[in-house]
Amino acid sequence: MYASHRMEPFWHDPDRFDPERFSPERREDQRHKYAWAPFGGGVHKCIGLHFGGMEVKALLHQLLLRFELRVPATYEPFIDMATGPYPADGLPIELRPLTGSVARAA
């Protein structure tokens, strides 16, 4: 899937982090049936697709309620490959606890 998710006919500047490529105006993920298939496709689609999506959303919701995430403004990740892409430097993220009514309500 790594190669499919970086095919220039389907993705504009595929190696750049660009969440807007999934926006209703652009919908680059809809250019081909399997342009965006992180959980596989057809009869081989991952059985945990929906559970995995809900789990990630629940975790991120709780994380963002309680913390502010920061990376240095000039940070450029160096991607390494093993079983999949990952930041070779460990991705230096700073988590700062939120203060205020949102953090207390959680």
Sequence and secondary structure as in RCSB ss.txt:
>XXXX:A:sequence
MYASHRMEPFWHDPDRFDPERFSPERREDQRHKYAWAPFGGGVHKCIGLHFGGMEVKALLHQLLLRFELRVPATY
EPFIDMATGPYPADGLPIELRPLTGSVARAA
>XXXX:A:secstr
 TTGGG TTTSSSTTS  GGGGSTTT GGGSSTTSS TT  GGG  TTHHHHHHHHHHHHHHHHHHEEEE  TT 
   EEESSSEEETT    EEEE  SHHHHH 
